[in-house]
Amino acid sequence: MTMKRPFSPAHVPQSPALVPLAPVLAVQAWRTVRRTPRLEPASGAERGLVPGPRHGTAAAYRLVVVGESTAVGVGAAEHARALPGFLAEALAARLRCAVAWSVAGENGANARRVARLVRRRAGGHGPADLVVATVGINDLIRCRSLGRWADDVADLVAVLRGGYGDAAVLVAGMPPVHRFPALPRPLRTVLGARARTMDRVTREAAHAAGAVHVPMDEAIAEDRTLFAADGFHPSAAGYRVWAGDLARAASPVQGGGGLPGAVRSRTADRDAPAQGRPAR
């Protein structure tokens, strides 16, 4: 699959305050499109199993990653060494159980497209314990209005909750666009400000729909090695760091509390047969 263009000059956010900058932003967008390498999604198996440290016959914890280019591993060589695989490894270590992972997404998809993909697969996927959604960057560069973006997030969460049974849903926050190496200033500043506003809307819409919003740590963008060659997507190392942050938010901390409670209770329920308690 061909890498979608990160954005086009026509997609530069429009605002009366930006009118004086419009010519500069348009030129910068055009040059960035011309110079940015087109990277392919990750290859390899789209599902896998990370063994856990426990012995016995306890069922594996089921993880599904859905979304756009970061879900399908643009910037990494294979899915097992991108967000799905690294997140499964991190969850297995924290939950101390096997984690079965799968990925479903499309490079260049916006939130509405991801929701349609999930609906299309209705009945074609099994249940899950945790679904992680990575969306937003394509809605940003296509200037989706904030009101429609809020509706899109709410609809996506509803589709995921309906499609994957009782799974907990985690919505990843917008990336720190204002620090993307591929973007020159002032284009980086303008898109970054819009991304931060969208992230606040994402948080509110996700929480209202019953999902957990996990903001991306801006410190990730301080290390150039965590970006792929295009300066736009994570590298394999970047996916590993991001996966660790998501796992900490989605799993209980050993010996302490954690986020969210739904994930914690599912882990306990799935361990129940091995501890002599009746299965739900």
TIDREN-365775 format. One record per atom (N, C-alpha, C, O): x negated, y, z. Coordinates in pm, whole numbers, padded with zeros to 5 digits, always signed. Each point is the difference from the previous one (the first is absolute). Last residue first. Example, Ala and Ser with C-alpha at 12.3 -4.5 7.8 and 13.67 -1.06 7.14 Angstrom:
% residues 2
-01285-00225+00708 -00082+00119+00006 +00077+00109+00073 -00051+00111+00017 +00022-00683-00024 +00089+00119+00000 -00090+00120+00000 -00104-00002+00066 
% end
This chain:
% residues 280
+01683-01627+03484 +00118+00081-00029 +00062-00045-00130 +00101+00057-00042 -00376-00384+00390 -00018+00089-00114 +00127+00077-00026 +00110-00051+00024 -00269-00138+00469 +00080-00030-00118 -00025+00101-00111 -00015+00120+00026 -00375-00244+00316 +00123+00077+00006 +00081-00031-00126 -00058-00029-00104 -00390-00142+00206 +00106-00072+00064 +00130+00078+00013 +00093-00048+00064 -00516+00172-00282 -00008+00017+00144 +00118-00066+00071 +00021+00022+00120 -00073-00012-00598 -00126-00056+00047 -00010+00010+00151 -00081-00072+00059 +00459+00259-00284 +00001-00146-00002 -00127-00061+00055 +00004-00105+00065 +00026+00594-00091 +00084-00067+00099 -00003-00150-00009 -00017-00063+00105 -00195+00425-00383 -00082-00088+00082 +00084-00086+00094 -00053-00093+00061 +00253+00419-00341 -00059-00099-00089 -00090-00095+00076 -00023-00112-00046 +00225+00476+00275 +00102-00094-00044 -00061-00111-00084 +00037-00116+00014 -00313+00475+00124 +00036-00086+00112 +00100-00106-00042 -00012-00116+00039 -00105+00440-00354 -00113-00086+00026 +00032-00096+00112 -00032-00118-00009 +00346+00446-00092 -00003-00104-00102 -00115-00095+00023 +00013-00121-00019 +00026+00498+00298 +00101-00099+00032 +00002-00111-00105 +00025-00116+00035 -00320+00481-00103 -00039-00075+00117 +00100-00111+00031 -00040-00113+00029 +00136+00420-00371 -00106-00091-00042 -00041-00088+00117 -00022-00120-00018 +00337+00454+00103 +00058-00103-00086 -00105-00101-00044 +00028-00119-00008 -00145+00511+00257 +00049-00109+00082 +00057-00113-00084 -00008-00117+00038 -00365+00415-00271 +00125+00028+00066 +00045-00118+00082 -00055-00109-00017 -00350+00274+00122 +00103+00047-00092 +00013-00099-00114 -00101-00055-00045 -00088+00033+00598 -00027+00003-00143 +00118+00053-00077 +00107+00024+00057 -00374-00152+00471 +00118+00026-00081 -00034+00002-00146 -00110-00039-00038 -00205-00258+00347 +00064+00129+00020 +00122+00015-00085 +00055-00099-00050 -00372-00277+00054 -00004+00043+00139 +00068+00133+00025 -00005+00052+00111 -00120-00132-00599 -00017-00107+00097 -00011+00056+00141 -00087+00082+00029 +00368+00160-00410 -00138+00001+00047 -00013-00108+00107 +00081-00006+00092 +00286-00008-00502 -00025+00034+00140 -00149-00002+00031 -00074-00082-00053 +00257+00213-00440 -00016-00118+00084 -00026+00042+00143 -00050+00110+00025 +00094+00192-00406 +00105-00099-00023 -00009-00122+00090 +00084-00089-00010 -00397+00467+00002 +00133+00058+00017 +00109-00105-00004 +00106+00017+00061 -00556-00138-00139 +00011+00048+00138 +00138+00059+00028 +00051-00010+00111 -00154-00127-00549 +00017-00116+00089 +00013+00044+00145 +00078-00058+00075 -00173+00383-00407 +00138-00049-00011 +00025-00116+00095 +00107-00010+00059 -00546+00178-00088 +00088+00099+00062 +00146-00046-00004 +00072+00014+00099 -00393-00279-00321 -00019-00005+00145 +00090+00097+00073 +00055-00033+00105 -00063+00039-00575 +00070-00118+00050 -00015-00012+00151 +00095-00038+00069 -00342+00372-00291 +00143+00033+00004 +00081-00115+00057 +00091+00021+00079 -00548-00097-00155 +00018+00096+00110 +00148+00035+00015 +00052+00003+00112 -00165-00279-00474 -00024-00070+00126 +00022+00094+00120 +00064-00039+00098 -00041+00214-00538 +00117-00082+00031 -00018-00072+00134 +00096-00013+00076 -00461+00255-00239 +00107+00088+00043 +00126-00075+00035 +00067+00032+00098 -00430-00265-00284 -00032+00040+00137 +00108+00092+00056 +00033-00007+00118 +00001-00117-00567 +00026-00117+00085 -00027+00034+00146 +00075-00040+00089 +00038+00468-00344 -00085-00111-00039 +00038-00120+00086 +00087+00010+00086 +00268+00395-00205 -00097-00058+00093 -00089-00101-00071 +00040-00064-00097 +00158+00471-00194 +00049-00118+00070 -00104-00050+00101 -00117+00035-00011 +00014+00352-00234 +00142+00019+00020 +00061-00115+00081 +00086+00022+00086 -00535+00037-00295 +00014+00105+00100 +00144+00026+00040 +00031+00104+00059 -00239-00443-00370 +00079+00112-00053 +00017+00113+00100 +00056+00105-00035 -00288-00522+00131 -00077+00080-00095 +00079+00119-00053 -00060+00097-00046 +00211-00268+00524 -00042-00072-00120 -00071+00096-00095 -00018+00118+00030 +00024-00046+00513 +00074+00026-00123 -00056-00086-00113 -00118-00032-00004 -00073+00044+00439 +00133-00060+00017 +00092+00031-00118 +00115-00043-00002 -00562+00218+00055 -00007-00142-00035 +00135-00070+00015 +00019-00111-00049 -00095+00572+00177 +00016-00018-00145 -00002-00146-00041 +00058-00036-00102 +00097+00272+00568 -00103-00091-00047 +00022-00029-00147 +00097-00067-00036 +00204+00338+00283 -00130+00064+00021 -00115-00085-00051 -00110+00050-00020 +00590-00166+00034 -00041+00073-00120 -00136+00067+00017 -00053+00055-00097 +00271-00290+00455 -00035-00095-00105 -00059+00072-00121 -00091-00050-00065 +00281+00279+00439 -00144-00026+00009 -00045-00099-00107 -00118-00003-00036 +00579+00127+00116 -00073+00084-00095 -00150-00026+00003 -00070+00032-00096 +00480-00376+00206 -00104+00074+00069 -00082+00080-00102 -00061-00057-00090 +00586-00087+00033 -00136-00041-00036 -00101+00090+00070 +00016+00122+00003 +00494-00260+00179 -00080+00099-00074 -00139-00053-00031 -00056-00079+00076 +00530-00179+00001 -00138-00001+00051 -00083+00099-00081 -00034-00028-00115 +00584-00118+00246 -00089+00078-00085 -00138+00002+00063 -00014+00029+00118 +00469-00369-00092 -00111+00062+00072 -00090+00071-00100 -00044-00060-00098 +00605-00051+00079 -00134-00047-00032 -00103+00072+00086 +00032+00097+00069 +00465-00023-00108 -00038-00115+00081 -00135-00060-00031 -00026-00115+00036 +00264+00523-00206 +00046-00122-00067 -00040-00126+00075 +00033-00111-00042 -00166+00547+00190 +00147+00002-00003 +00055-00129-00061 +00110-00042+00035 -00579+00108-00034 +00051-00024+00135 +00152-00006+00001 +00058-00086+00065 -00265+00199-00471 -00029-00138+00036 +00057-00033+00138 +00064-00104+00018 -00037+00550-00173 +00091-00088-00074 -00021-00146+00038 +00097-00075+00014 -00387+00402+00175 +00137+00018+00047 +00097-00096-00069 +00086-00060+00065 -00540+00059-00205 +00012-00044+00140 +00144+00009+00048 +00053-00094+00059 -00156+00266-00486 -00007-00147+00003 +00022-00052+00140 +00076-00094+00022 -00119+00557-00083 +00131-00047-00045 +00006-00153+00003 +00101-00058+00039 -00510+00253+00054 +00093+00032+00109 +00141-00047-00035 +00072-00052+00085 -00398+00014-00416 -00022-00100+00106 +00091+00027+00119 +00049-00094+00063 -00056+00396-00429 +00070-00124-00033 -00016-00104+00110 +00092-00077+00026 -00335+00474+00015 +00143+00026+00018 +00081-00126-00030 +00093-00032+00074 -00550+00011-00156 +00023+00006+00145 +00148+00028+00029 +00057-00056+00094 -00197+00061-00544 -00003-00136+00053 +00027+00000+00151 +00071-00088+00050 -00117+00502-00275 +00127-00065-00034 +00007-00141+00058 +00105-00043+00048 -00505+00276-00003 +00103+00063+00083 +00136-00063-00026 +00078-00023+00092 -00437-00116-00361 -00014-00047+00137 +00104+00058+00093 +00053-00070+00087 -00087+00214-00538 +00060-00133+00009 -00008-00054+00142 +00091-00069+00046 -00297+00484-00118 +00143+00010-00030 +00068-00136+00013 +00103-00011+00067 -00574+00035-00019 +00067+00067+00112 +00151+00004-00021 +00077-00025+00093 -00353-00146-00439 -00001-00089+00115 +00077+00060+00117 +00074-00070+00069 -00146+00335-00452 +00099-00104-00025 +00011-00095+00119 +00109-00039+00040 -00420+00430-00104 +00108-00002+00100 +00106-00109-00023 +00093-00012+00080 -00523-00158-00111 +00078+00108+00060 +00022+00109-00106 -00090+00025-00081 +00029-00559-00045 -00071+00125+00029 +00091+00096+00075 +00123-00013-00005 -00121-00547-00021 +00075+00123-00022 -00082+00123+00036 -00051+00009+00112 -00089-00475-00056 +00031+00018-00143 +00064+00135-00029 +00001+00043-00115 -00112-00204+00566 -00116+00047-00078 +00033+00030-00146 -00064+00084-00062 +00403-00046+00492 -00032-00092-00109 -00118+00054-00082 +00007+00113-00049 +00240+00078+00442 -00140-00040+00009 -00041-00097-00111 -00107-00059+00006 +00553+00237+00064 -00083+00121+00005 -00149-00032+00015 -00083+00090+00000 +00427-00429+00014 -00028+00046-00136 -00092+00121-00001 -00077+00019-00094 +00197-00416+00432 -00052+00138+00015 -00045+00055-00134 -00119+00008-00028 +00527-00380+00069 -00145+00010+00015 -00044+00146+00014 +00076+00091-00033 +00408-00289+00202 -00066+00055-00118 -00150+00010+00024 -00044+00028+00111 +00303-00403+00171 +00005+00144-00022 -00072+00042-00127 -00074-00077-00061 +00332-00404+00157 -00130+00066+00013 +00013+00148-00033 +00075+00039-00089 +00294-00391+00288 -00024+00088-00115 -00132+00074+00022 -00013+00078+00095 +00278-00554+00088 -00098+00103+00029 -00025+00080-00127 -00031-00058-00104 +00409-00316+00334 -00046+00074-00118 -00092+00112+00045 +00035+00081+00086 +00159-00600+00091 -00033+00137+00038 -00057+00069-00124 -00074-00061-00076 +00418-00358+00027 -00138+00047+00004 -00010+00142+00055 +00087+00084-00024 +00293-00416-00057 -00024+00072+00125 -00142+00057+00009 -00047+00032+00109 +00233-00143-00591 +00061-00047+00123 -00030+00088+00119 +00022+00121-00005 -00146-00035-00462 -00091-00087+00074 +00054-00036+00139 -00077-00023+00093 +00314+00307-00413 -00060-00104-00082 -00085-00099+00075 -00017-00114-00044 +00232+00500+00249 +00100-00092-00052 -00060-00117-00075 +00052-00111+00006 -00331+00451+00159 +00062-00066+00115 +00106-00099-00046 +00017-00106+00060 -00223+00370-00389 -00096-00093+00059 +00060-00076+00117 -00021-00120+00015 +00276+00461-00220 -00017-00112-00092 -00094-00104+00058 +00025-00120-00011 +00032+00520+00251 +00124-00080+00004 -00012-00122-00091 +00042-00110+00038 -00394+00421-00045 +00002-00073+00128 +00124-00089+00008 -00008-00114+00044 -00022+00397-00417 -00101-00106-00006 +00001-00082+00129 -00004-00123-00005 +00279+00505-00015 +00052-00107-00085 -00098-00117-00006 +00041-00115+00007 -00172+00503+00224 +00108-00066+00072 +00055-00118-00080 +00028-00106+00055 -00350+00378-00262 -00061-00076+00110 +00108-00078+00075 -00018-00118+00030 +00161+00410-00369 -00071-00114-00057 -00060-00088+00110 +00007-00122-00007 +00201+00531+00125 +00099-00100-00040 -00068-00125-00054 +00044-00112+00027 -00319+00476+00074 +00057-00055+00124 +00102-00108-00031 +00002-00104+00066 -00174+00341-00431 -00102-00088+00057 +00051-00064+00130 -00021-00119+00022 +00280+00449-00228 +00011-00127-00071 -00103-00100+00052 +00027-00120+00006 -00044+00550+00173 +00128-00060+00032 +00018-00135-00066 +00045-00096+00063 -00429+00357-00162 -00006-00056+00135 +00132-00068+00039 +00000-00103+00066 -00157+00118-00584 +00044+00096+00102 +00003-00067+00136 +00017-00121+00010 -00359-00017-00404 +00131-00039+00052 +00041+00100+00108 -00081+00032+00088 -00323-00053-00410 +00074+00111+00060 +00143-00038+00040 +00094+00075-00025 -00478-00341-00154 +00113+00026-00089 +00096+00103+00059 +00110+00021-00051 -00493-00170+00287 -00053+00057-00125 +00110+00023-00103 -00022+00071-00099 +00140-00260+00525 -00069+00128+00018 -00039+00060-00134 +00030+00116-00028 +00148-00546+00042 +00106+00097+00018 -00059+00140+00021 +00060+00100-00040 -00356-00457+00014 +00058+00025-00132 +00118+00096+00007 +00026+00074-00095 -00235-00210+00496 -00095+00077-00078 +00055+00031-00139 -00024+00109-00053 +00275-00381+00377 -00005+00144+00021 -00092+00077-00092 +00033+00111-00040 +00012-00642+00292 +00059+00080-00107 -00026+00148+00028 -00037+00038+00112 -00020-00565+00096 -00090+00111-00031 +00056+00073-00121 -00010-00048-00113 +00182-00328+00522 +00025+00071-00125 -00099+00115-00016 -00018+00080+00092 +00097-00580+00190 -00073+00127-00002 +00020+00064-00137 -00028-00062-00103 +00269-00339+00440 -00015+00054-00135 -00065+00137+00010 +00047+00087+00074 +00025-00565+00249 -00042+00140-00012 -00011+00035-00147 -00063-00072-00078 +00237-00346+00203 -00004+00056+00135 -00035+00148-00004 +00046+00078+00084 +00223-00393-00468 -00129+00052+00044 +00012+00047+00143 +00109+00025+00050 +00156-00368-00462 +00001+00094+00112 -00141+00044+00036 -00098-00061-00042 +00163-00087-00464 +00041-00056+00127 +00001+00107+00109 -00029+00116-00027 +00128-00058-00518 -00107+00002+00099 +00054-00052+00133 +00118+00015+00030 +00156+00038-00419 -00119-00066-00052 -00118+00003+00095 -00105-00054-00032 +00540+00263+00099 +00020-00144-00002 -00122-00075-00051 -00007-00122+00013 +00010+00608-00156 +00093-00045+00104 +00028-00148-00016 +00041-00046-00107 -00321+00361-00161 -00047-00128+00051 +00092-00056+00109 -00034-00099+00064 +00114+00519-00265 -00004-00094-00111 -00041-00139+00047 +00040-00101-00057 -00050+00467+00360 +00138-00043-00030 +00001-00106-00109 +00078-00096+00007 -00490+00293+00091 +00043-00087+00110 +00141-00050-00024 +00029-00118+00021 -00200+00429-00325 -00073-00126-00012 +00042-00098+00109 +00016-00119-00026 +00154+00557+00039 +00061-00077-00107 -00069-00135-00017 +00066-00101-00026 -00248+00404+00334 +00128-00050+00049 +00069-00084-00106 +00060-00103+00031 -00453+00321-00156 -00030-00110+00092 +00130-00059+00055 +00013-00122+00010 +00023+00505-00277 -00039-00115-00081 -00029-00120+00090 +00039-00113-00032 +00049+00525+00237 +00122-00054-00062 -00031-00124-00081 +00077-00096+00002 -00437+00333+00190 +00078-00071+00101 +00127-00061-00060 +00038-00112+00035 -00427+00169-00383 +00042+00089+00109 +00091-00078+00094 +00023-00119-00021 -00439-00066-00317 +00141+00003+00040 +00025+00107+00105 -00084+00024+00088 -00346-00169-00305 +00070+00116-00054 +00144+00013+00044 +00068+00095-00039 -00273-00573+00065 -00085+00116-00013 +00078+00115-00064 +00063-00019-00104 +00164-00376+00394 -00029+00040-00138 -00084+00127+00000 +00033+00098+00067 +00141-00560+00273 -00006+00143-00029 -00032+00026-00145 -00003-00091-00083 -00013-00294+00511 +00093+00027-00109 -00003+00150-00026 +00031+00079+00090 -00298-00516+00210 +00005+00139-00046 +00097+00011-00116 +00008-00089-00085 -00146-00246+00553 +00033+00010-00141 +00012+00147-00037 +00017+00085+00087 -00196-00460+00345 +00022+00130-00059 +00040-00013-00148 -00033-00097-00067 -00016-00171+00585 +00023-00023-00142 +00035+00135-00064 +00092+00067+00046 -00361-00224+00425 +00082+00100-00069 +00007-00035-00148 -00102-00008-00068 -00020-00228+00597 -00017+00003-00145 +00095+00104-00060 +00110+00022+00050 -00275+00064+00448 +00077-00102-00070 -00029+00011-00148 -00056+00100-00046 -00062+00216+00418 -00055-00132+00030 +00088-00111-00057 +00034-00097+00068 -00011+00599-00085 +00112-00083+00044 -00044-00141+00039 +00075-00074+00064 -00397+00388-00226 +00070+00065+00111 +00113-00085+00056 +00023-00002+00121 -00280-00147-00499 -00090+00018+00113 +00073+00058+00121 -00026-00040+00113 +00259-00006-00518 -00031-00133+00053 -00089+00011+00123 +00017-00074+00097 +00082+00468-00338 +00114-00047+00079 -00028-00136+00062 +00037-00025+00115 -00359+00203-00407 +00006+00080+00122 +00116-00045+00089 -00015-00006+00122 -00031-00196-00546 -00113-00037+00086 +00008+00074+00133 -00021-00059+00106 +00335+00173-00436 +00028-00133+00053 -00112-00045+00095 +00027-00059+00104 -00090+00457-00338 +00101+00018+00104 +00036-00134+00063 +00019-00008+00121 -00315+00005-00486 -00064+00057+00119 +00100+00021+00114 -00033-00020+00116 +00199-00136-00535 -00089-00096+00063 -00064+00051+00127 -00005-00071+00100 +00289+00367-00355 +00072-00117+00053 -00090-00098+00074 +00032-00043+00111 -00234+00441-00320 +00084+00023+00117 +00072-00125+00050 -00004-00025+00121 -00413-00100-00394 +00067+00129-00008 +00095+00010+00120 -00018-00073+00098 -00231-00319-00245 -00098+00098+00049 +00053+00141-00021 -00077+00094-00021 +00335-00463-00114 -00050-00051+00128 -00100+00095+00062 -00022-00003+00122 +00196+00085-00559 +00095+00031+00105 -00048-00047+00138 +00027+00066+00100 -00388+00069-00479 +00104-00100+00014 +00087+00032+00122 -00044+00069+00092 -00292+00242-00253 -00013-00105-00101 +00113-00101+00006 +00047-00046-00104 -00006+00585+00230 -00060-00122+00055 +00000-00109-00106 +00073+00010-00099 +00117+00418+00013 -00124+00036+00068 -00072-00117+00062 -00114+00013+00043 +00634-00034-00108 -00085+00078-00092 -00121+00050+00078 +00014+00062+00106 +00368-00361+00059 -00144-00009+00012 -00083+00072-00103 -00113-00042-00027 +00609-00005+00140 -00052-00098-00095 -00151+00007-00014 -00057-00061-00090 +00283+00358+00384 +00052-00132+00034 -00060-00107-00090 -00032-00109+00045 -00064+00561-00127 -00075-00049+00115 +00052-00134+00048 -00076-00078+00059 +00294+00300-00425 -00136-00043-00035 -00079-00053+00119 -00079-00092-00015 +00585+00104+00120 -00060+00047-00124 -00144-00047-00011 -00032-00112+00040 +00407-00161+00261 -00027+00140-00028 -00064+00025-00135 +00021-00073-00096 +00035-00322+00533 +00067+00045-00121 -00039+00145-00027 -00034+00074+00092 -00093-00549+00222 -00041+00136-00032 +00065+00039-00132 -00018-00069-00100 +00096-00320+00519 +00021+00039-00139 -00043+00146-00015 +00040+00085+00080 -00092-00538+00291 -00025+00140-00035 +00027+00021-00149 -00043-00080-00083 +00124-00296+00519 +00021+00027-00142 -00006+00149-00029 +00081+00078+00051 -00277-00485+00314 +00064+00132-00004 +00004+00044-00145 -00098-00016-00072 +00085-00511+00202 -00081+00118-00030 +00087+00126+00005 +00118-00002-00035 -00019-00448+00336 +00020+00056-00134 -00084+00125-00020 -00026+00073+00096 -00114-00484+00234 +00077+00123+00001 +00009+00057-00142 -00098-00003-00075 -00121-00412+00264 +00087+00007-00117 +00084+00126-00004 +00101+00004-00071 -00619-00115+00294 +00138-00041+00015 +00078+00023-00128 -00057+00021-00107 -00378+00258+00332 +00022-00132-00055 +00146-00037+00021 +00066+00056+00088 -00320+00451-00141 +00073-00097+00080 +00009-00134-00072 +00004-00006-00123 -00200+00413-00060 -00089-00070+00093 +00069-00108+00081 -00066-00084+00062 +00228+00224-00570 -00010+00060+00131 -00091-00080+00090 -00034-00114-00032 +00061+00191-00537 +00018-00089+00115 -00015+00076+00131 -00074+00098+00008 +00254+00082-00485 -00116+00021+00087 +00020-00089+00122 +00095+00022+00075 +00108-00015-00606 +00016-00036+00141 -00130+00023+00072 -00105-00049-00041 +00386+00236-00445 -00107-00077+00061 +00030-00028+00146 +00104+00042+00052 +00050+00206-00578 +00040-00048+00132 -00114-00084+00055 -00083-00053-00074 +00060+00240-00356 +00082+00103+00061 +00061-00047+00132 +00089+00066+00054 -00566-00194-00352 +00128-00045+00053 +00073+00114+00070 -00060+00082+00068 -00293+00086-00426 +00003-00112+00093 +00141-00030+00050 +00098+00061-00044 -00298+00439-00099 +00037-00127-00063 +00007-00108+00107 -00004+00028+00120 +00075+00544-00117 -00077-00116+00041 +00050-00125-00072 +00117-00007-00039 -00048+00472-00214 +00042-00061+00127 -00088-00120+00032 -00070-00053-00086 -00154+00434-00213 +00103-00103-00009 +00045-00045+00139 -00075+00013+00097 -00133+00485-00281 -00029-00127+00067 +00119-00095-00009 +00115+00043-00003 -00336+00414-00247 +00125-00076+00011 -00032-00136+00059 -00060-00084-00067 -00205+00584+00129 -00001-00136-00056 +00135-00069+00020 +00067+00022+00101 -00138+00518-00145 +00022-00105+00099 +00000-00137-00066 +00077-00024-00093 -00116+00457-00140 -00123-00050+00059 +00019-00119+00093 -00095-00071+00029 +00458+00312-00261 -00099-00040-00101 -00119-00073+00061 -00054-00093-00060 +00389+00280+00341 +00055-00112-00075 -00103-00052-00100 -00015-00121-00016 -00095+00508+00246 -00004-00116+00090 +00053-00123-00070 -00056-00109+00013 +00078+00525-00235 -00137-00050+00007 -00010-00124+00088 -00076-00093-00031 +00495+00311+00005 -00038-00056-00131 -00140-00060+00003 -00022-00110-00050 +00173+00342+00431 +00073-00125-00016 -00040-00068-00131 -00023-00121-00002 -00149+00549+00082 -00063-00099+00088 +00068-00136-00012 -00066-00104-00002 +00253+00467-00233 -00129-00039-00058 -00067-00106+00085 -00055-00097-00053 +00454+00279+00218 +00026-00077-00122 -00129-00048-00064 -00010-00115-00043 -00013+00402+00417 +00047-00133+00038 +00023-00088-00122 -00033-00118+00000 -00077+00572-00070 -00114-00072+00056 +00039-00144+00033 -00073-00094-00032 +00413+00390-00116 -00094-00034-00108 -00119-00082+00050 -00043-00095-00066 +00365+00242+00396 +00050-00099-00095 -00098-00031-00113 -00021-00118-00029 +00011+00439+00419 -00096-00110-00014 +00037-00097-00111 -00078-00089-00032 +00354+00467+00156 -00131+00052-00041 -00103-00110-00024 -00094+00019-00077 +00531-00150+00234 +00001+00053-00137 -00136+00057-00041 -00046-00028-00111 +00210-00168+00542 -00109-00060-00077 -00009+00055-00142 -00088-00039-00076 +00427+00161+00403 -00129+00037+00059 -00118-00051-00082 -00111+00050+00012 +00563-00166-00129 -00030+00141-00029 -00137+00042+00053 -00069+00080-00064 +00134-00585-00074 +00047+00084+00110 -00032+00144-00035 -00103+00027-00063 +00036-00586-00114 +00038+00135-00038 +00056+00074+00121 +00081-00055+00074 -00441-00391-00173 +00114+00057+00071 +00025+00145-00038 -00094+00078-00015 -00119-00427-00332 -00050+00088+00106 +00119+00064+00071 +00087+00055-00067 -00075-00357-00322 +00047-00040+00131 -00058+00083+00113 +00019-00033+00117 -00129+00060-00592 +00140+00041+00014 +00054-00028+00140 +00105+00050+00037 -00547-00187-00177 +00009+00143+00027 +00143+00046+00022 +00023+00096+00074 -00118-00598+00049 -00018+00077-00122 +00013+00149+00033 +00059+00034+00102 -00228-00517+00172 +00103+00103-00014 -00023+00071-00132 -00103-00020-00065 -00111-00403+00170 +00033+00048+00135 +00107+00108-00001 +00088-00002+00085 -00096-00373-00468 -00072+00124+00028 +00037+00050+00140 +00118-00001+00034 -00096-00524-00127 +00077+00121-00029 -00086+00123+00028 -00085-00003+00089 -00098-00493-00232 +00011+00095+00110 +00079+00123-00043 -00031+00062-00102 +00102-00552-00120 -00080+00122-00012 +00026+00093+00118 +00113+00019+00043 -00089-00571-00067 +00086+00120+00000 -00089+00124+00000 -00097+00008+00075 
% end
